[in-house]
Amino acid sequence: LAQASAQIVLHRLRRLCAIVAAMALTKEEDIQKMLVCKTHLGTRNCDHRMKRYVFRRTVDGIHIIHLGKAWEKIMVAARAIVTIENPADVIVASQRPYGSRAVLKFSQYTGTHAMAGRWMPGTLTNQITTKYLEPRLLIVTDPRTDSQAVKEASYASIPVVALVDTDSPLENVDIAIPANNKGKESIALLYWLLAREVQYLRGSLPRNQDWDVMVDSFFWRDPEELMRQDEMEQEFQAPWTQQQQQPAARKGHHRVEIVWCGATPA
């Protein structure tokens, strides 16, 4: 019995070492992605409660966020999400347009309830409304733009996970993820990392396997920019179709010119 228990403990230690090694590799890759998406860029202003997450300050006065602490907070938030049995009891809200697509994609892969766009007042406090909800966790993109949701969550004693910048208020925020919450690439990457870690912890995705979903699918896309791209593609396709139609007409035109040249007297 003692030998069997020792083997079980040894197996668990090996598995734990493998998980720690995999997380160390993914941490380096994730921090490189954060640098590319400018997740480390804060603002010129800094709240006194956010100083613990600031790495340094540039010559221009912009505060640089410590990406190691941001990555650790993402892991903590993912563990808080996994502890809730029913994923639908987690609300992910974003009134900021850049976070609307990321929120919808996050809810698609994690099963949470997404609320992109305007927050209906009384969603968490007014039981008479038809859209009244009783979640167990609230995730917001910006505690300043989503202040109504954070305030209602405090009234209902609902824990709040928030993406916070250096100038964001931390009132009623339980888990703060320090990052750039104003850039569309940064917001998309943070929700992508959070969704991937949730799937790792749930066991639906092996930790030694890369997630086949690209970060680009979480990026917000401007409808006007998409319309411009469609117009440019149509403009490029129009000359191409004309060039394909012109050779047949040119062959007939050359034949007429050859006959006419042969008919002229020398």
PASEBA-1860 file (N, C-alpha, C; in nm, 3 decimals):
! residues 266
1> LAQASAQI> 0.083/-0.121/0.000/0.000/0.000/0.000/0.087/0.126/0.000 ~ 0.195/0.124/0.077/0.283/0.240/0.081/0.352/0.260/-0.053 ~ 0.389/0.149/-0.118/0.453/0.161/-0.248/0.357/0.216/-0.353 ~ 0.232/0.173/-0.347/0.133/0.222/-0.442/0.107/0.371/-0.423 ~ 0.096/0.412/-0.297/0.075/0.555/-0.271/0.194/0.638/-0.314 ~ 0.316/0.583/-0.297/0.435/0.654/-0.341/0.437/0.670/-0.492 ~ 0.394/0.567/-0.564/0.387/0.575/-0.710/0.285/0.679/-0.754 ~ 0.173/0.685/-0.683/0.071/0.784/-0.718/0.123/0.925/-0.697
9> VLHRLRRL> 0.193/0.946/-0.584/0.250/1.078/-0.557/0.355/1.114/-0.661 ~ 0.437/1.017/-0.699/0.541/1.042/-0.800/0.479/1.076/-0.935 ~ 0.370/1.006/-0.970/0.302/1.035/-1.096/0.243/1.175/-1.096 ~ 0.186/1.216/-0.984/0.129/1.351/-0.973/0.237/1.458/-0.981 ~ 0.353/1.429/-0.919/0.463/1.526/-0.926/0.514/1.542/-1.069 ~ 0.525/1.431/-1.140/0.570/1.439/-1.280/0.470/1.517/-1.364 ~ 0.344/1.490/-1.341/0.241/1.563/-1.417/0.245/1.712/-1.385 ~ 0.264/1.743/-1.256/0.271/1.884/-1.217/0.393/1.952/-1.278
17> CAIVAAMA> 0.507/1.883/-1.281/0.628/1.939/-1.343/0.607/1.964/-1.492 ~ 0.537/1.872/-1.559/0.511/1.890/-1.701/0.421/2.010/-1.726 ~ 0.321/2.028/-1.638/0.230/2.143/-1.653/0.305/2.274/-1.629 ~ 0.392/2.276/-1.526/0.468/2.397/-1.497/0.562/2.432/-1.612 ~ 0.627/2.330/-1.672/0.716/2.354/-1.785/0.638/2.408/-1.905 ~ 0.520/2.352/-1.931/0.438/2.401/-2.043/0.392/2.544/-2.019 ~ 0.355/2.576/-1.895/0.311/2.713/-1.864/0.426/2.812/-1.877 ~ 0.549/2.769/-1.843/0.664/2.858/-1.857/0.690/2.891/-2.003
25> LTKEEDIQ> 0.675/2.791/-2.091/0.694/2.816/-2.234/0.586/2.908/-2.289 ~ 0.460/2.881/-2.249/0.351/2.964/-2.299/0.360/3.106/-2.244 ~ 0.415/3.123/-2.124/0.427/3.258/-2.068/0.518/3.345/-2.153 ~ 0.631/3.291/-2.196/0.723/3.368/-2.281/0.656/3.405/-2.414 ~ 0.587/3.309/-2.474/0.520/3.336/-2.601/0.408/3.439/-2.583 ~ 0.334/3.427/-2.474/0.224/3.520/-2.449/0.276/3.662/-2.427 ~ 0.386/3.676/-2.355/0.441/3.809/-2.331/0.492/3.871/-2.461 ~ 0.547/3.790/-2.549/0.588/3.841/-2.680/0.467/3.889/-2.760
33> KMLVCKTH> 0.357/3.816/-2.752/0.235/3.860/-2.820/0.182/3.989/-2.758 ~ 0.192/4.001/-2.627/0.149/4.125/-2.562/0.231/4.244/-2.609 ~ 0.359/4.225/-2.626/0.443/4.335/-2.676/0.403/4.376/-2.817 ~ 0.373/4.278/-2.900/0.332/4.309/-3.038/0.200/4.384/-3.040 ~ 0.107/4.344/-2.954/-0.026/4.408/-2.949/-0.029/4.533/-2.862 ~ 0.087/4.576/-2.811/0.099/4.699/-2.732/0.013/4.694/-2.605 ~ 0.012/4.577/-2.542/-0.062/4.562/-2.418/0.007/4.635/-2.303 ~ 0.136/4.659/-2.316/0.214/4.719/-2.207/0.202/4.870/-2.201
41> LGTRNCDH> 0.145/4.933/-2.303/0.138/5.080/-2.307/0.021/5.129/-2.223 ~ 0.053/5.207/-2.121/-0.051/5.267/-2.037/-0.082/5.409/-2.081 ~ -0.118/5.492/-1.987/-0.151/5.631/-2.015/-0.053/5.723/-1.940 ~ -0.070/5.853/-1.960/0.014/5.949/-1.888/-0.027/5.961/-1.742 ~ -0.153/5.940/-1.712/-0.201/5.946/-1.574/-0.193/5.808/-1.510 ~ -0.175/5.808/-1.378/-0.163/5.682/-1.307/-0.235/5.693/-1.172 ~ -0.328/5.603/-1.150/-0.398/5.595/-1.022/-0.302/5.542/-0.915 ~ -0.317/5.590/-0.792/-0.224/5.549/-0.687/-0.232/5.400/-0.656
49> RMKRYVFR> -0.349/5.338/-0.687/-0.362/5.194/-0.664/-0.307/5.111/-0.778 ~ -0.273/5.177/-0.889/-0.217/5.106/-1.004/-0.065/5.114/-1.010 ~ -0.004/5.180/-0.913/0.142/5.195/-0.916/0.213/5.061/-0.898 ~ 0.149/4.969/-0.831/0.212/4.838/-0.809/0.228/4.761/-0.941 ~ 0.147/4.795/-1.045/0.153/4.725/-1.172/0.236/4.800/-1.277 ~ 0.292/4.914/-1.242/0.369/4.994/-1.338/0.515/4.952/-1.330 ~ 0.573/4.922/-1.446/0.713/4.881/-1.452/0.807/5.002/-1.453 ~ 0.779/5.098/-1.541/0.859/5.220/-1.549/0.780/5.325/-1.624
57> RTVDGIHI> 0.840/5.442/-1.641/0.776/5.553/-1.711/0.871/5.604/-1.819 ~ 0.818/5.625/-1.939/0.901/5.667/-2.050/0.933/5.816/-2.041 ~ 1.017/5.861/-2.134/1.053/6.003/-2.137/0.931/6.088/-2.170 ~ 0.839/6.033/-2.252/0.718/6.106/-2.288/0.616/6.111/-2.176 ~ 0.640/6.039/-2.067/0.547/6.039/-1.955/0.446/5.926/-1.958 ~ 0.461/5.831/-2.049/0.367/5.719/-2.059/0.412/5.608/-1.965 ~ 0.320/5.557/-1.887/0.351/5.450/-1.791/0.350/5.315/-1.863 ~ 0.452/5.235/-1.835/0.465/5.101/-1.894/0.418/4.999/-1.791
65> IHLGKAWE> 0.326/4.912/-1.834/0.267/4.812/-1.745/0.356/4.689/-1.740 ~ 0.368/4.631/-1.622/0.447/4.509/-1.602/0.369/4.390/-1.661 ~ 0.420/4.334/-1.772/0.347/4.228/-1.841/0.349/4.097/-1.763 ~ 0.452/4.076/-1.682/0.454/3.954/-1.600/0.338/3.951/-1.502 ~ 0.311/4.063/-1.439/0.199/4.071/-1.345/0.065/4.063/-1.419 ~ 0.060/4.119/-1.539/-0.064/4.110/-1.618/-0.094/3.965/-1.654 ~ 0.009/3.890/-1.693/-0.011/3.749/-1.729/-0.057/3.669/-1.607 ~ 0.002/3.696/-1.492/-0.039/3.625/-1.370/-0.184/3.656/-1.334
73> KIMVAARA> -0.226/3.780/-1.353/-0.365/3.816/-1.322/-0.463/3.749/-1.420 ~ -0.420/3.728/-1.544/-0.505/3.655/-1.640/-0.525/3.512/-1.593 ~ -0.418/3.449/-1.542/-0.430/3.313/-1.489/-0.525/3.309/-1.369 ~ -0.517/3.409/-1.282/-0.606/3.414/-1.165/-0.751/3.430/-1.209 ~ -0.775/3.519/-1.306/-0.912/3.541/-1.355/-0.967/3.415/-1.419 ~ -0.884/3.342/-1.493/-0.930/3.218/-1.556/-0.971/3.114/-1.451 ~ -0.895/3.107/-1.343/-0.931/3.014/-1.236/-1.061/3.054/-1.167 ~ -1.085/3.183/-1.157/-1.212/3.229/-1.099/-1.330/3.194/-1.189
81> IVTIENPA> -1.309/3.199/-1.320/-1.417/3.165/-1.414/-1.447/3.016/-1.410 ~ -1.341/2.935/-1.400/-1.359/2.789/-1.403/-1.430/2.739/-1.279 ~ -1.416/2.807/-1.167/-1.481/2.760/-1.044/-1.633/2.766/-1.050 ~ -1.688/2.840/-1.144/-1.834/2.849/-1.157/-1.882/2.734/-1.244 ~ -1.972/2.653/-1.191/-2.015/2.531/-1.259/-2.084/2.561/-1.391 ~ -2.178/2.655/-1.388/-2.254/2.689/-1.509/-2.189/2.809/-1.577 ~ -2.130/2.793/-1.696/-2.065/2.909/-1.761/-2.161/3.022/-1.794 ~ -2.291/2.992/-1.809/-2.388/3.097/-1.840/-2.407/3.193/-1.725
89> DVIVASQR> -2.361/3.158/-1.605/-2.371/3.248/-1.490/-2.262/3.354/-1.489 ~ -2.179/3.357/-1.591/-2.074/3.459/-1.604/-2.115/3.556/-1.713 ~ -2.119/3.685/-1.680/-2.153/3.789/-1.777/-2.026/3.861/-1.819 ~ -2.009/3.876/-1.949/-1.896/3.951/-2.006/-1.953/4.073/-2.076 ~ -1.922/4.192/-2.025/-1.981/4.316/-2.075/-1.874/4.406/-2.133 ~ -1.913/4.481/-2.235/-1.823/4.578/-2.296/-1.906/4.684/-2.369 ~ -1.904/4.805/-2.316/-1.966/4.916/-2.386/-1.869/4.980/-2.485 ~ -1.741/4.953/-2.468/-1.642/5.006/-2.562/-1.653/4.930/-2.695
97> PYGSRAVL> -1.662/5.002/-2.808/-1.680/4.933/-2.937/-1.568/4.836/-2.970 ~ -1.443/4.871/-2.932/-1.331/4.784/-2.965/-1.340/4.648/-2.896 ~ -1.416/4.640/-2.788/-1.426/4.514/-2.715/-1.549/4.432/-2.747 ~ -1.636/4.482/-2.833/-1.763/4.412/-2.860/-1.739/4.278/-2.929 ~ -1.656/4.276/-3.033/-1.630/4.150/-3.103/-1.554/4.052/-3.016 ~ -1.458/4.101/-2.938/-1.382/4.014/-2.849/-1.472/3.950/-2.744 ~ -1.567/4.026/-2.693/-1.660/3.973/-2.593/-1.748/3.863/-2.653 ~ -1.795/3.885/-2.775/-1.881/3.785/-2.840/-1.802/3.657/-2.870
105> KFSQYTGT> -1.678/3.672/-2.914/-1.595/3.555/-2.942/-1.561/3.481/-2.813 ~ -1.535/3.556/-2.707/-1.503/3.493/-2.578/-1.621/3.409/-2.528 ~ -1.740/3.465/-2.540/-1.859/3.391/-2.496/-1.885/3.270/-2.585 ~ -1.846/3.279/-2.712/-1.867/3.167/-2.803/-1.782/3.046/-2.763 ~ -1.658/3.072/-2.721/-1.567/2.962/-2.691/-1.571/2.918/-2.544 ~ -1.629/2.999/-2.457/-1.633/2.963/-2.315/-1.774/2.937/-2.264 ~ -1.876/2.972/-2.341/-2.013/2.948/-2.298/-2.069/3.052/-2.205 ~ -2.001/3.165/-2.188/-2.049/3.271/-2.099/-2.155/3.356/-2.170
113> HAMAGRWM> -2.215/3.445/-2.094/-2.321/3.532/-2.146/-2.260/3.667/-2.183 ~ -2.267/3.703/-2.310/-2.206/3.828/-2.359/-2.309/3.939/-2.364 ~ -2.266/4.059/-2.325/-2.350/4.178/-2.334/-2.265/4.289/-2.396 ~ -2.263/4.291/-2.528/-2.185/4.391/-2.602/-2.275/4.510/-2.635 ~ -2.223/4.628/-2.619/-2.300/4.748/-2.647/-2.349/4.813/-2.518 ~ -2.460/4.882/-2.529/-2.511/4.958/-2.415/-2.560/4.866/-2.305 ~ -2.526/4.900/-2.182/-2.571/4.824/-2.065/-2.707/4.878/-2.021 ~ -2.804/4.788/-2.014/-2.938/4.828/-1.972/-2.940/4.850/-1.821
121> PGTLTNQI> -2.967/4.972/-1.774/-2.970/4.996/-1.629/-3.075/4.909/-1.560 ~ -3.037/4.855/-1.446/-3.127/4.768/-1.371/-3.116/4.622/-1.406 ~ -3.017/4.586/-1.489/-3.004/4.445/-1.528/-2.976/4.355/-1.409 ~ -2.902/4.406/-1.311/-2.865/4.325/-1.195/-2.941/4.363/-1.068 ~ -3.021/4.472/-1.075/-3.087/4.521/-0.953/-3.238/4.526/-0.963 ~ -3.293/4.552/-1.082/-3.437/4.568/-1.096/-3.499/4.435/-1.139 ~ -3.569/4.371/-1.044/-3.626/4.239/-1.073/-3.751/4.246/-1.159 ~ -3.806/4.364/-1.178/-3.929/4.376/-1.258/-3.898/4.366/-1.407
129> TTKYLEPR> -3.779/4.409/-1.448/-3.746/4.411/-1.590/-3.735/4.269/-1.645 ~ -3.761/4.257/-1.775/-3.755/4.125/-1.841/-3.611/4.077/-1.859 ~ -3.516/4.170/-1.863/-3.376/4.133/-1.882/-3.299/4.123/-1.749 ~ -3.371/4.099/-1.642/-3.306/4.087/-1.512/-3.223/3.958/-1.507 ~ -3.100/3.970/-1.459/-3.008/3.857/-1.453/-2.948/3.847/-1.313 ~ -2.914/3.725/-1.274/-2.848/3.699/-1.146/-2.719/3.621/-1.169 ~ -2.616/3.685/-1.219/-2.491/3.613/-1.246/-2.411/3.591/-1.119 ~ -2.310/3.507/-1.131/-2.219/3.483/-1.018/-2.085/3.552/-1.038
137> LLIVTDPR> -2.061/3.602/-1.160/-1.936/3.672/-1.189/-1.959/3.769/-1.303 ~ -1.894/3.886/-1.296/-1.906/3.989/-1.400/-1.765/4.023/-1.450 ~ -1.749/4.025/-1.582/-1.623/4.062/-1.645/-1.650/4.185/-1.732 ~ -1.574/4.291/-1.710/-1.592/4.415/-1.785/-1.461/4.451/-1.855 ~ -1.475/4.522/-1.967/-1.357/4.563/-2.044/-1.292/4.687/-1.987 ~ -1.372/4.780/-1.937/-1.318/4.904/-1.880/-1.408/4.945/-1.765 ~ -1.357/4.953/-1.643/-1.444/4.992/-1.530/-1.495/5.134/-1.538 ~ -1.437/5.217/-1.624/-1.487/5.354/-1.638/-1.606/5.358/-1.735
145> TDSQAVKE> -1.592/5.300/-1.852/-1.704/5.300/-1.947/-1.816/5.204/-1.902 ~ -1.779/5.099/-1.830/-1.878/5.004/-1.779/-1.907/5.030/-1.631 ~ -1.907/5.156/-1.593/-1.926/5.191/-1.452/-2.065/5.152/-1.401 ~ -2.167/5.159/-1.487/-2.301/5.122/-1.445/-2.307/4.974/-1.408 ~ -2.244/4.891/-1.488/-2.244/4.747/-1.460/-2.167/4.717/-1.330 ~ -2.056/4.784/-1.310/-1.975/4.761/-1.189/-2.051/4.808/-1.065 ~ -2.122/4.919/-1.077/-2.199/4.971/-0.962/-2.312/4.876/-0.925 ~ -2.383/4.824/-1.026/-2.492/4.731/-0.997/-2.438/4.600/-0.939
153> ASYASIPV> -2.321/4.557/-0.986/-2.262/4.435/-0.931/-2.225/4.453/-0.784 ~ -2.182/4.573/-0.747/-2.149/4.598/-0.606/-2.274/4.595/-0.519 ~ -2.388/4.643/-0.574/-2.513/4.638/-0.499/-2.559/4.494/-0.477 ~ -2.534/4.407/-0.577/-2.581/4.269/-0.571/-2.474/4.174/-0.516 ~ -2.361/4.228/-0.469/-2.251/4.147/-0.413/-2.200/4.044/-0.514 ~ -2.178/4.089/-0.637/-2.126/4.004/-0.744/-1.979/4.040/-0.766 ~ -1.888/3.944/-0.762/-1.747/3.975/-0.787/-1.724/4.023/-0.929 ~ -1.626/4.111/-0.945/-1.601/4.177/-1.075/-1.457/4.153/-1.116
161> VALVDTDS> -1.439/4.110/-1.241/-1.308/4.100/-1.306/-1.304/4.209/-1.412 ~ -1.199/4.290/-1.413/-1.193/4.405/-1.504/-1.055/4.417/-1.566 ~ -1.054/4.460/-1.694/-0.930/4.501/-1.759/-0.907/4.647/-1.724 ~ -0.799/4.675/-1.654/-0.777/4.810/-1.602/-0.650/4.868/-1.661 ~ -0.656/4.995/-1.697/-0.540/5.070/-1.744/-0.480/5.145/-1.625 ~ -0.374/5.220/-1.648/-0.307/5.289/-1.538/-0.394/5.400/-1.478 ~ -0.490/5.450/-1.552/-0.575/5.557/-1.502/-0.716/5.509/-1.466 ~ -0.738/5.379/-1.462/-0.872/5.326/-1.436/-0.902/5.325/-1.287
169> PLENVDIA> -1.027/5.351/-1.250/-1.064/5.342/-1.108/-1.081/5.196/-1.067 ~ -1.041/5.165/-0.946/-1.046/5.027/-0.897/-1.153/5.005/-0.791 ~ -1.247/5.098/-0.777/-1.355/5.078/-0.682/-1.443/4.960/-0.726 ~ -1.474/4.872/-0.633/-1.562/4.757/-0.653/-1.506/4.656/-0.754 ~ -1.376/4.660/-0.783/-1.313/4.563/-0.872/-1.238/4.463/-0.785 ~ -1.270/4.334/-0.802/-1.209/4.229/-0.719/-1.081/4.174/-0.782 ~ -1.083/4.149/-0.911/-0.964/4.100/-0.981/-0.934/4.199/-1.094 ~ -0.822/4.269/-1.082/-0.784/4.368/-1.181/-0.674/4.310/-1.270
177> IPANNKGK> -0.696/4.313/-1.402/-0.596/4.268/-1.499/-0.532/4.392/-1.558 ~ -0.410/4.428/-1.517/-0.348/4.552/-1.568/-0.305/4.535/-1.713 ~ -0.360/4.619/-1.799/-0.329/4.610/-1.943/-0.385/4.733/-2.013 ~ -0.347/4.747/-2.137/-0.401/4.852/-2.223/-0.541/4.813/-2.266 ~ -0.643/4.877/-2.211/-0.782/4.845/-2.245/-0.843/4.943/-2.344 ~ -0.758/5.012/-2.420/-0.807/5.109/-2.518/-0.774/5.070/-2.662 ~ -0.676/4.986/-2.684/-0.641/4.941/-2.818/-0.717/4.816/-2.856 ~ -0.759/4.807/-2.981/-0.839/4.692/-3.024/-0.756/4.565/-3.027
185> ESIALLYW> -0.626/4.574/-3.061/-0.541/4.455/-3.061/-0.518/4.404/-2.919 ~ -0.496/4.498/-2.826/-0.470/4.459/-2.688/-0.593/4.392/-2.625 ~ -0.710/4.450/-2.645/-0.832/4.393/-2.588/-0.857/4.254/-2.645 ~ -0.839/4.239/-2.775/-0.862/4.110/-2.839/-0.766/4.004/-2.786 ~ -0.639/4.040/-2.770/-0.541/3.943/-2.720/-0.572/3.901/-2.577 ~ -0.613/3.995/-2.493/-0.642/3.962/-2.354/-0.759/3.864/-2.344 ~ -0.865/3.887/-2.420/-0.978/3.794/-2.417/-0.940/3.660/-2.480 ~ -0.852/3.661/-2.579/-0.807/3.536/-2.641/-0.727/3.453/-2.540
193> LLAREVQY> -0.636/3.519/-2.468/-0.558/3.449/-2.366/-0.647/3.395/-2.254 ~ -0.745/3.474/-2.215/-0.836/3.431/-2.109/-0.920/3.311/-2.153 ~ -0.969/3.316/-2.276/-1.050/3.204/-2.328/-0.965/3.077/-2.342 ~ -0.842/3.091/-2.386/-0.754/2.974/-2.401/-0.722/2.910/-2.265 ~ -0.693/2.994/-2.165/-0.661/2.941/-2.033/-0.782/2.874/-1.969 ~ -0.901/2.928/-1.994/-1.023/2.865/-1.942/-1.040/2.726/-2.002 ~ -1.013/2.712/-2.131/-1.024/2.581/-2.195/-0.916/2.486/-2.145 ~ -0.798/2.538/-2.117/-0.692/2.454/-2.059/-0.735/2.399/-1.923
201> LRGSLPRN> -0.790/2.485/-1.839/-0.827/2.444/-1.704/-0.948/2.350/-1.703 ~ -1.038/2.368/-1.798/-1.154/2.279/-1.805/-1.118/2.142/-1.862 ~ -1.003/2.132/-1.927/-0.962/2.006/-1.985/-1.011/1.983/-2.125 ~ -1.082/2.080/-2.184/-1.129/2.064/-2.321/-1.018/2.082/-2.424 ~ -0.906/2.140/-2.381/-0.792/2.160/-2.470/-0.665/2.118/-2.395 ~ -0.586/2.024/-2.449/-0.462/1.983/-2.380/-0.363/2.099/-2.372 ~ -0.291/2.106/-2.262/-0.199/2.217/-2.241/-0.078/2.209/-2.332 ~ -0.043/2.089/-2.378/0.070/2.075/-2.468/0.032/2.093/-2.615
209> QDWDVMVD> -0.089/2.138/-2.639/-0.138/2.159/-2.776/-0.176/2.305/-2.795 ~ -0.139/2.361/-2.911/-0.172/2.500/-2.942/-0.318/2.512/-2.981 ~ -0.376/2.626/-2.946/-0.516/2.652/-2.982/-0.522/2.692/-3.129 ~ -0.608/2.625/-3.205/-0.614/2.649/-3.349/-0.689/2.777/-3.385 ~ -0.746/2.847/-3.289/-0.818/2.972/-3.315/-0.717/3.087/-3.316 ~ -0.720/3.167/-3.421/-0.626/3.278/-3.433/-0.673/3.398/-3.351 ~ -0.577/3.479/-3.311/-0.610/3.601/-3.235/-0.684/3.699/-3.324 ~ -0.660/3.693/-3.455/-0.722/3.789/-3.547/-0.874/3.781/-3.544
217> SFFWRDPE> -0.928/3.665/-3.512/-1.074/3.652/-3.510/-1.137/3.731/-3.396 ~ -1.059/3.771/-3.296/-1.109/3.851/-3.184/-1.096/4.001/-3.212 ~ -1.028/4.040/-3.318/-1.007/4.182/-3.346/-1.138/4.248/-3.389 ~ -1.155/4.371/-3.342/-1.271/4.450/-3.385/-1.246/4.504/-3.525 ~ -1.348/4.499/-3.609/-1.336/4.543/-3.748/-1.435/4.655/-3.774 ~ -1.383/4.763/-3.830/-1.465/4.879/-3.859/-1.552/4.849/-3.981 ~ -1.686/4.866/-3.972/-1.771/4.839/-4.089/-1.737/4.927/-4.209 ~ -1.701/5.053/-4.185/-1.664/5.140/-4.296/-1.536/5.091/-4.364
225> ELMRQDEM> -1.442/5.042/-4.284/-1.319/4.991/-4.342/-1.345/4.865/-4.425 ~ -1.436/4.781/-4.379/-1.471/4.662/-4.456/-1.538/4.700/-4.587 ~ -1.623/4.805/-4.585/-1.686/4.850/-4.709/-1.582/4.905/-4.806 ~ -1.482/4.976/-4.754/-1.375/5.027/-4.841/-1.296/4.913/-4.903 ~ -1.270/4.808/-4.826/-1.198/4.695/-4.882/-1.277/4.625/-4.991 ~ -1.409/4.613/-4.973/-1.493/4.553/-5.077/-1.492/4.638/-5.204 ~ -1.499/4.770/-5.187/-1.496/4.858/-5.303/-1.363/4.848/-5.378 ~ -1.253/4.841/-5.301/-1.122/4.828/-5.365/-1.109/4.695/-5.439
233> EQEFQAPW> -1.162/4.588/-5.382/-1.158/4.459/-5.450/-1.241/4.461/-5.578 ~ -1.355/4.528/-5.574/-1.437/4.539/-5.695/-1.367/4.622/-5.802 ~ -1.296/4.729/-5.759/-1.223/4.810/-5.856/-1.109/4.732/-5.920 ~ -1.044/4.645/-5.843/-0.937/4.564/-5.899/-0.991/4.455/-5.990 ~ -1.108/4.402/-5.957/-1.164/4.294/-6.039/-1.221/4.345/-6.170 ~ -1.270/4.471/-6.171/-1.329/4.525/-6.295/-1.228/4.532/-6.409 ~ -1.108/4.589/-6.394/-1.011/4.589/-6.505/-0.970/4.448/-6.547 ~ -0.966/4.356/-6.452/-0.926/4.219/-6.485/-1.030/4.153/-6.576
241> TQQQQQPA> -1.157/4.173/-6.547/-1.262/4.117/-6.634/-1.261/4.183/-6.771 ~ -1.232/4.314/-6.775/-1.223/4.382/-6.904/-1.107/4.330/-6.986 ~ -0.993/4.303/-6.922/-0.879/4.248/-6.995/-0.907/4.110/-7.049 ~ -0.988/4.032/-6.978/-1.023/3.899/-7.028/-1.121/3.906/-7.144 ~ -1.204/4.008/-7.148/-1.300/4.022/-7.257/-1.239/4.085/-7.381 ~ -1.134/4.164/-7.365/-1.075/4.235/-7.478/-1.001/4.146/-7.577 ~ -0.929/4.037/-7.539/-0.854/3.959/-7.638/-0.937/3.904/-7.751 ~ -1.061/3.857/-7.725/-1.145/3.804/-7.832/-1.179/3.913/-7.933
249> ARKGHHRV> -1.210/4.032/-7.883/-1.242/4.141/-7.975/-1.119/4.185/-8.053 ~ -1.002/4.181/-7.990/-0.880/4.222/-8.060/-0.845/4.126/-8.172 ~ -0.868/3.995/-8.153/-0.839/3.898/-8.259/-0.922/3.926/-8.383 ~ -1.049/3.951/-8.364/-1.134/3.983/-8.479/-1.092/4.113/-8.545 ~ -1.050/4.211/-8.469/-1.008/4.339/-8.524/-0.881/4.325/-8.608 ~ -0.786/4.244/-8.563/-0.663/4.223/-8.638/-0.691/4.151/-8.770 ~ -0.789/4.056/-8.770/-0.821/3.983/-8.891/-0.876/4.079/-8.997 ~ -0.958/4.172/-8.954/-1.012/4.270/-9.049/-0.902/4.356/-9.106
257> EIVWCGAT> -0.805/4.394/-9.021/-0.696/4.478/-9.070/-0.608/4.404/-9.168 ~ -0.587/4.273/-9.148/-0.503/4.196/-9.241/-0.570/4.185/-9.377 ~ -0.699/4.161/-9.378/-0.773/4.150/-9.506/-0.773/4.284/-9.580 ~ -0.789/4.390/-9.504/-0.793/4.521/-9.567/-0.656/4.559/-9.626 ~ -0.547/4.523/-9.555/-0.415/4.553/-9.605/-0.384/4.471/-9.729 ~ -0.432/4.346/-9.735/-0.406/4.266/-9.855/-0.484/4.314/-9.974 ~ -0.597/4.381/-9.953/-0.681/4.427/-10.065/-0.630/4.556/-10.128 ~ -0.545/4.627/-10.061/-0.499/4.755/-10.118/-0.400/4.732/-10.228
265> PA> -0.403/4.812/-10.335/-0.307/4.795/-10.446/-0.168/4.836/-10.404 ~ -0.066/4.774/-10.463/0.071/4.805/-10.431/0.113/4.939/-10.490
END
